[in-house]
Amino acid sequence: MKRQSSERTRTEVLLENIQSQVQTIAEGHGVLDRKLDQFRQDVEERFTTLEAAMKIGFRDLCHRLDTHVHA
């Protein structure tokens, strides 16, 4: 009977440890998920800015080429 109680206690301790580790992993996953969302947002903003700058640059280049060709 004492042995069963000892094994039960050990099992409960192990399960609590596993539960704690799973909780830690879940919290870490949440942190990584938020960081990834922020990264995606940052990349999207940078891409939009770059795309706008390139459109202006190409528009200006085309205008200069047209001016040069027709001059």
C-alpha positions, 0 to 999 in steps of 0.5 A: 500500500505504501509503495502504491502511494509512493508511485502515485505521488511520483506520477502526480509530480511527473504529471505536474512537471509535464503540465508546467512544461506544456504551459511554458511551450504554449506561452512561448508559442504565443510570444512567437506568434505575436512576433511573427505577426509584427514581422509580417506587418513590418515587411508589408509596410516596407514593401508598400513603401518600396513599391510606391518609390519604385513606381515614382522612379519608373514614372520619372525615368519613363518621362525622361526617356520620352523627353530624350527620344522626342528632343 
